[in-house]
Structures are given as structure tokens and as C-alpha cells.
Amino acid sequence: MAPTLADFGHASMRMMGRNALGKRPLLVLLLEYDDNAQGDFPRLAAVHPPAYYDQLAFGHPNPPFVTDNPANPAGLAGYVEECSIGRFSFTRVAIDGPFSMGPFGNPDDSTHIQRVAQKIIDYSPWAFIGIDGDVFDLLVSSDELVVLVIENIRKRFPANRPNDPVYATTEYFIGQPLSQVTVSLEVRIAFAGPFTPFYQIAHEVSHSLGTIDMYNPGSMNYLLTLMGAYPFYANDQATVHLDAWHKLQLGWCEPQQVELKAHGSADVAEISAQRPDGAVILWHPSRGASEYFILERRRANGPRRYDRSFPGDGLLIWHIDPARPPMNRGAPNLDPGSSGVWQTGAHTPPLSWSDGTVAVSRLTFGAGPDASIRVTW
């Protein structure tokens, strides 16, 4: 029996049991520490104008995306809506600050996270009313809220970390006279700095939806997926989509499933609202859903606003095996993690499973209908 999409992990990537489908509130907080003699903590407004951060969080801008002259940053809200083909979006809680944090203090990771988390909930605990489903027990968790904190740390290492519960007390009407309610915040917090590029900001924010890092051998899937490698302090607006495997796991696409028989073919199209089945899973009965390949059509000059930094026009071969994160088997030699894109007219060497046995003697790529790529073997 052929595996189902559920067997391949469709919509299985969750945060505390919840899919990244529908809407989720996004809170963005700007924090500033006192500068030192080395200029390690520049004012955020000295790096980007205040409107920059609002568009970065909630904007739906048109490209080209540029950091300055004039500023037109990419938008997280627009990015997730396009990647999810409209199945997921962020709603605004607030973008606020910058708030003074005083001296930077103890750089210990856990201590710093707790200090920031307490600042988040103390600044306006009323903002969390309505996010939690039960107003009598206001525990706001990672499946209910996405948090991005931008700090004025010049060399801020982009990260995503959970905090231990922090608390604040606020007043709220609960069908009776004004009462005090204790709000608890226990979430994942994405951290960025003033020079963090959009790529890394979106990367860290996406971890709050359940995504995983895809830093593989070779070129580490550079510019092929949001979860691949990219510079930390580039201060630019390079944008690429999440890969087809992540979209499958998040429930943002439904690839075709094609069995790897002796001979066959498949047309691979860009994933879109019109073609949620554009990608293709190549599977074999000997492996089932434990190890397989996903063929994905990508191009920088297509209709997607947020795939403009993709390095070429062609097809990716994602190798999915349980021993490590997915990696592209790139052109021209199926190198693991390579950024090489397979183009029409090319063909691969023998494509192997993780144990070295041959999955298929070769894949050949040609033009398919409606800008798709036809793959034959």
C-alpha cells in the first residue's frame, strides 16, 4: 500500500500541538541598552527609521526590498502568507518601544532571556488579554503568540529561545466589577539585532512555528531555503522561501506522490495556491515514508515576491532521511547540501539512498507544461 501524505508528515510540524494554520498574534518589542565606549549598542533609530520595524513585522511591501535609500524592508506578515499560500498569517498585537533596559548586564543566556521576558509581560500585560482562551487562567504560550525582540546589540547573535514562566498582574472585567488577573507568559522568543538581515529574522521567527535548521554539509543549502545558512549581520533584504519539505510538514502544500519504478516521469511545478500539489515526492516500497526525495520547482524571476534571492531557475532534489535534516542533492554531481540548481537539459548521476544503494540510475530534466519541469527516469 502506498504511504499517505500523513505518513510523509503532512501538517505534523506543530508548536505545543498546534499547526501553523489560520492566524497567530505577533508581538514585536524594541529594547535598547546603554551604549559603551566601543559603540556596541547603537540607538535603533540611528540604524533604521522607526517605520522600518513596523513594515518589517507587519508589512506587505512590493519588491525590490532594500534596507535604505529609501528603506523598503521585506515584511514577516507578507512572507508567511506567501509561503503558506494564504493558509497562515500573523495578526498584530503591537510593535512597541524602544524601551530602555539600562546597562547590558549579565550576558548569561538564561538570565538574559528571563530579563527580556519579564520586560515583555510587564510593559503592558493587558495586551495579552484575549490571546489566551481562558481569561480566568491567563497562560500565554508558544502556540498562542509569536514574539520577536529586536535589541540594539551591534553583534546580536540571532536566536530563538524559550523562557521560563514570567508573571504580571493586570485588571480586567470578567463579567463583574474590575478584577485583578495574573498573566503568565511562557513562549519562545526570537532575538535579532539592528544589523540582522531579514533572512535571519524570518529564520528565527519561523522556529516559533516548529521549523528546524538545515545546516548540512557542503554549501549548507545556502539560499535554497529559509532554514539554510546565511550571514548574521548582513543588514540586507535577501529573501527565499521555505523549502518544500517544511511546507509539507507545516501543512502548506500537498505534493504528488510518485513511486520510483524502473521507468517513469513527473511534472514538477512551483507550489502555489493554484498548485499546492506542485512538488513531487519520489518514494520506493523498500523505504516507504522513512526515506524519500522531494522534487521542487524554484526560480528567482517568477511571481513570488519572497523568492527573489533564489540562485537560479530549475529544480531542487531534497533528500529526506531520518538520520539528518533534509539536504539538497545539487547540480552537477548530487553534492550534499549544494546550492546547485538542476536545469532543463541536464541529468543526474545515479541517485543513491543513505546506505549507498542506488535509488534511480538517473533523473533527466526537460521543459514541462506551464513553466513546470518534466522529470523522467
C-alpha positions as CSV (number, residue, x, y, z in Angstrom):
1,M,0.0,0.0,0.0
2,A,1.3,3.4,-0.9
3,P,2.1,5.8,2.0
4,T,-0.3,8.6,2.6
5,L,0.6,12.3,2.9
6,A,0.2,11.9,6.6
7,D,2.8,9.2,6.6
8,F,5.2,11.6,5.0
9,G,4.5,14.1,7.8
10,H,1.9,16.4,6.3
11,A,0.8,19.0,8.9
12,S,2.8,17.2,11.6
13,M,5.1,20.2,12.4
14,R,3.4,21.8,15.4
15,M,4.1,24.1,18.3
16,M,2.7,22.6,21.5
17,G,0.3,20.5,19.4
18,R,-1.0,23.4,17.2
19,N,-0.5,23.7,13.4
20,A,0.7,26.9,11.8
21,L,-2.6,27.3,10.1
22,G,-5.1,30.2,10.4
23,K,-3.9,33.2,12.3
24,R,-1.5,33.8,15.2
25,P,-0.7,37.0,17.0
26,L,2.8,38.5,16.6
27,L,4.3,40.8,19.2
28,V,7.4,42.9,18.4
29,L,9.3,44.7,21.1
30,L,12.3,47.0,20.6
31,L,14.8,47.1,23.5
32,E,17.8,49.4,24.0
33,Y,20.8,49.0,26.3
34,D,23.1,51.8,27.3
35,D,25.9,52.3,24.8
36,N,29.5,51.8,25.8
37,A,32.8,53.4,24.6
38,Q,33.1,50.9,21.8
39,G,29.7,51.7,20.3
40,D,28.4,48.2,20.8
41,F,24.9,49.4,21.5
42,P,23.9,52.0,18.9
43,R,20.4,53.5,19.1
44,L,18.0,51.6,16.9
45,A,16.8,54.8,15.3
46,A,20.3,55.6,14.3
47,V,20.4,52.4,12.2
48,H,16.8,52.3,10.8
49,P,13.9,54.8,11.0
50,P,11.1,53.8,13.3
51,A,8.7,52.9,10.4
52,Y,11.3,50.3,9.3
53,Y,10.4,48.0,12.1
54,D,6.7,48.3,11.6
55,Q,7.0,47.3,8.0
56,L,9.5,44.6,8.8
57,A,6.9,43.0,11.1
58,F,3.5,43.6,9.6
59,G,4.2,44.9,6.1
60,H,3.1,43.5,2.7
61,P,5.5,45.5,0.6
62,N,6.3,45.1,-3.1
63,P,9.9,44.4,-4.2
64,P,12.6,45.4,-4.6
65,F,13.2,45.0,-0.9
66,V,16.0,47.4,0.3
67,T,17.4,48.3,3.6
68,D,17.8,52.0,2.9
69,N,17.9,54.8,0.3
70,P,14.9,54.6,0.6
71,A,14.1,51.9,3.2
72,N,11.7,49.2,1.9
73,P,12.2,46.1,4.1
74,A,10.5,42.8,3.5
75,G,7.6,42.0,5.8
76,L,7.2,39.0,8.0
77,A,3.4,39.1,7.6
78,G,3.7,39.1,3.9
79,Y,6.4,36.4,3.9
80,V,4.4,33.8,5.9
81,E,1.2,34.5,3.9
82,E,3.1,33.9,0.6
83,C,5.0,30.9,1.8
84,S,1.8,29.3,3.2
85,I,-0.2,30.1,0.1
86,G,-2.6,32.0,2.3
87,R,-3.0,29.3,4.9
88,F,-1.3,31.1,7.7
89,S,-0.9,34.8,8.8
90,F,0.2,37.0,11.6
91,T,-2.1,39.4,13.4
92,R,-0.8,42.5,15.1
93,V,-0.5,42.6,18.9
94,A,1.8,45.5,19.0
95,I,5.2,46.9,17.9
96,D,6.4,49.0,20.8
97,G,9.5,50.7,22.1
98,P,12.3,51.2,22.2
99,F,12.3,50.6,25.9
100,S,15.4,51.4,28.0
101,M,17.0,48.4,29.6
102,G,19.9,50.2,31.3
103,P,23.3,48.5,31.2
104,F,23.5,45.3,29.2
105,G,24.5,43.4,32.4
106,N,24.9,39.6,32.6
107,P,25.2,38.1,29.2
108,D,24.4,34.6,30.5
109,D,21.8,33.2,28.1
110,S,19.1,32.1,30.5
111,T,19.4,35.1,32.8
112,H,19.1,37.4,29.8
113,I,16.1,35.6,28.4
114,Q,14.3,35.9,31.7
115,R,15.0,39.6,32.0
116,V,13.7,40.2,28.5
117,A,10.6,38.0,29.1
118,Q,9.8,39.9,32.2
119,K,10.1,43.2,30.4
120,I,7.7,41.9,27.7
121,I,5.0,41.0,30.1
122,D,5.5,44.0,32.4
123,Y,5.3,46.6,29.7
124,S,1.6,46.1,29.0
125,P,0.0,42.9,30.4
126,W,-3.4,43.9,29.1
127,A,-2.1,43.3,25.6
128,F,-2.3,39.6,26.3
129,I,-5.9,39.6,27.3
130,G,-7.8,37.8,24.6
131,I,-4.8,35.9,23.3
132,D,-5.3,33.1,25.8
133,G,-8.6,31.2,25.5
134,D,-9.4,31.2,29.2
135,V,-9.4,34.7,30.8
136,F,-9.5,33.2,34.3
137,D,-6.2,31.5,33.8
138,L,-4.2,33.7,31.5
139,L,-1.3,31.4,30.5
140,V,0.0,32.7,27.1
141,S,2.1,30.0,25.4
142,S,4.1,29.4,22.3
143,D,1.1,28.0,20.3
144,E,-0.8,31.3,21.0
145,L,1.7,34.0,20.5
146,V,4.9,34.6,18.4
147,V,7.4,37.1,19.9
148,L,10.2,39.0,18.2
149,V,12.6,41.1,20.2
150,I,14.9,43.5,18.4
151,E,17.8,44.7,20.7
152,N,20.3,47.4,19.9
153,I,23.2,45.0,20.2
154,R,25.6,45.5,17.3
155,K,26.7,41.9,17.1
156,R,23.5,40.3,18.4
157,F,23.6,36.6,17.6
158,P,20.2,35.8,16.0
159,A,18.5,33.2,18.1
160,N,15.2,31.6,19.3
161,R,14.9,30.6,22.9
162,P,12.2,29.5,25.3
163,N,11.7,31.4,28.6
164,D,10.6,30.1,31.9
165,P,7.2,31.4,33.0
166,V,7.1,35.1,34.0
167,Y,4.1,36.8,35.5
168,A,2.4,40.2,35.7
169,T,-0.9,41.4,37.3
170,T,-3.4,43.5,35.4
171,E,-7.1,44.5,35.9
172,Y,-9.8,43.2,33.6
173,F,-13.6,42.9,33.5
174,I,-14.7,39.3,33.8
175,G,-18.5,39.8,33.7
176,Q,-18.3,41.6,37.0
177,P,-16.6,44.7,38.5
178,L,-13.0,45.3,37.6
179,S,-10.9,42.4,38.9
180,Q,-7.2,41.6,39.1
181,V,-5.9,38.8,36.8
182,T,-2.5,37.3,36.8
183,V,-1.0,36.8,33.3
184,S,1.7,34.2,32.7
185,L,3.9,34.3,29.7
186,E,5.8,31.1,28.6
187,V,6.8,31.4,24.9
188,R,9.7,31.1,22.5
189,I,11.4,34.4,21.8
190,A,13.1,35.2,18.5
191,F,16.0,37.6,19.0
192,A,17.6,39.9,16.4
193,G,19.8,43.0,16.4
194,P,19.9,46.2,14.4
195,F,22.0,44.7,11.6
196,T,20.3,41.3,11.4
197,P,19.2,40.7,7.8
198,F,15.6,39.9,7.0
199,Y,16.6,36.3,6.2
200,Q,17.8,35.6,9.7
201,I,14.9,37.4,11.4
202,A,12.4,35.3,9.5
203,H,14.5,32.2,10.1
204,E,14.4,32.7,13.9
205,V,10.7,33.7,13.9
206,S,9.9,30.6,12.0
207,H,11.4,28.4,14.7
208,S,8.4,29.6,16.8
209,L,6.3,27.6,14.3
210,G,8.4,24.5,14.7
211,T,10.9,24.7,11.8
212,I,14.3,23.1,12.1
213,D,17.8,24.2,11.0
214,M,19.0,22.7,7.7
215,Y,22.8,23.4,8.0
216,N,24.0,20.4,6.1
217,P,27.4,19.6,4.5
218,G,28.8,21.4,1.6
219,S,27.2,24.8,1.0
220,M,24.6,24.2,3.8
221,N,21.6,24.7,1.5
222,Y,22.6,28.3,1.1
223,L,19.8,30.5,-0.4
224,L,17.7,27.4,-1.1
225,T,15.6,27.5,2.0
226,L,15.0,30.0,4.8
227,M,16.4,27.3,7.1
228,G,19.8,27.1,5.4
229,A,22.9,29.1,6.1
230,Y,23.1,32.9,5.7
231,P,25.3,35.7,7.2
232,F,24.2,37.0,10.6
233,Y,25.0,40.7,10.2
234,A,24.5,41.5,6.5
235,N,21.8,44.1,7.2
236,D,20.2,43.3,3.8
237,Q,16.8,42.1,2.5
238,A,17.6,38.9,0.8
239,T,14.5,36.6,0.7
240,V,13.9,33.0,-0.1
241,H,11.0,30.7,0.6
242,L,10.9,27.8,3.0
243,D,11.7,24.5,1.2
244,A,9.0,22.0,0.1
245,W,9.7,19.6,2.9
246,H,9.0,22.3,5.5
247,K,5.8,23.3,3.7
248,L,4.7,19.7,3.7
249,Q,5.3,19.4,7.4
250,L,3.6,22.7,8.1
251,G,0.5,21.7,6.0
252,W,1.3,24.4,3.4
253,C,1.3,22.1,0.4
254,E,0.3,18.6,-0.8
255,P,2.9,17.1,-3.1
256,Q,2.2,14.5,-5.7
257,Q,3.3,11.0,-4.6
258,V,5.1,9.1,-7.4
259,E,6.6,5.6,-6.9
260,L,10.1,5.1,-8.2
261,K,9.6,2.3,-10.6
262,A,12.0,1.2,-13.3
263,H,10.8,4.0,-15.6
264,G,8.5,6.9,-15.0
265,S,8.0,10.7,-15.2
266,A,6.5,13.6,-13.3
267,D,5.8,17.3,-13.9
268,V,7.1,19.5,-11.1
269,A,5.5,23.0,-10.8
270,E,6.1,25.8,-8.3
271,I,4.0,25.4,-5.2
272,S,1.2,27.9,-5.3
273,A,-2.4,28.4,-4.3
274,Q,-3.4,27.1,-7.7
275,R,-0.9,24.2,-7.5
276,P,-0.5,23.1,-3.9
277,D,0.5,19.8,-5.4
278,G,3.3,21.3,-7.5
279,A,6.1,19.5,-5.7
280,V,6.7,15.7,-6.2
281,I,7.6,13.0,-3.6
282,L,9.6,10.2,-5.1
283,W,9.3,7.1,-2.9
284,H,10.0,3.4,-3.1
285,P,8.3,0.5,-1.4
286,S,11.6,-0.7,0.1
287,R,11.8,2.6,2.1
288,G,8.1,3.7,2.4
289,A,7.9,7.0,4.1
290,S,11.1,6.7,6.1
291,E,13.4,7.9,3.3
292,Y,12.4,9.6,0.1
293,F,13.1,12.5,-2.2
294,I,11.1,15.7,-2.9
295,L,11.5,17.4,-6.2
296,E,10.8,21.2,-6.0
297,R,10.5,23.7,-8.8
298,R,12.0,27.1,-8.0
299,R,13.0,30.3,-9.8
300,A,14.1,33.8,-8.8
301,N,12.1,35.5,-11.6
302,G,8.7,34.0,-11.0
303,P,5.6,35.5,-9.4
304,R,6.8,35.0,-5.9
305,R,7.9,38.3,-4.2
306,Y,9.8,36.5,-1.5
307,D,11.9,34.1,-3.6
308,R,13.9,36.8,-5.4
309,S,17.3,35.7,-3.9
310,F,17.0,32.1,-5.1
311,P,20.1,31.3,-7.1
312,G,18.8,30.2,-10.4
313,D,15.9,28.7,-12.3
314,G,15.3,25.0,-12.1
315,L,14.7,22.1,-9.8
316,L,15.9,21.0,-6.3
317,I,16.2,17.4,-5.2
318,W,15.6,17.3,-1.4
319,H,16.9,14.1,0.2
320,I,14.8,13.2,3.2
321,D,16.3,10.6,5.5
322,P,15.8,10.1,9.3
323,A,19.5,10.4,10.2
324,R,19.8,14.2,9.5
325,P,17.9,17.2,8.3
326,P,16.8,17.4,4.6
327,M,19.5,18.4,2.2
328,N,19.6,19.4,-1.5
329,R,21.4,17.0,-3.8
330,G,22.7,19.7,-6.0
331,A,23.9,20.1,-9.6
332,P,26.1,18.9,-11.2
333,N,27.2,16.0,-9.0
334,L,24.4,15.5,-6.5
335,D,26.7,17.1,-3.8
336,P,25.0,17.0,-0.4
337,G,23.9,20.4,0.8
338,S,25.0,22.1,-2.5
339,S,23.3,25.2,-3.8
340,G,23.5,23.9,-7.4
341,V,20.1,24.0,-9.2
342,W,19.2,21.4,-11.8
343,Q,18.2,23.0,-15.1
344,T,16.3,21.7,-18.1
345,G,18.6,19.7,-20.4
346,A,20.6,18.3,-17.5
347,H,20.6,14.8,-16.0
348,T,21.9,13.5,-12.7
349,P,24.4,10.7,-12.0
350,P,22.9,7.7,-10.2
351,L,20.9,8.9,-7.2
352,S,21.5,6.9,-4.0
353,W,19.8,6.2,-0.7
354,S,21.6,6.9,2.5
355,D,23.1,3.4,2.7
356,G,24.7,3.9,-0.8
357,T,22.4,1.7,-2.8
358,V,21.0,3.2,-6.0
359,A,17.5,4.7,-5.8
360,V,17.4,5.5,-9.6
361,S,20.0,5.3,-12.3
362,R,19.5,9.0,-13.3
363,L,16.9,11.7,-13.5
364,T,16.6,13.8,-16.7
365,F,15.1,17.3,-16.7
366,G,13.1,18.9,-19.6
367,A,10.5,21.5,-20.2
368,G,7.0,20.7,-19.0
369,P,3.7,22.5,-19.4
370,D,3.0,25.9,-17.8
371,A,6.6,26.6,-16.8
372,S,6.9,23.2,-15.0
373,I,9.9,20.9,-15.3
374,R,9.3,17.3,-16.6
375,V,11.5,14.8,-14.8
376,T,12.0,11.3,-16.4
377,W,13.9,8.2,-15.3
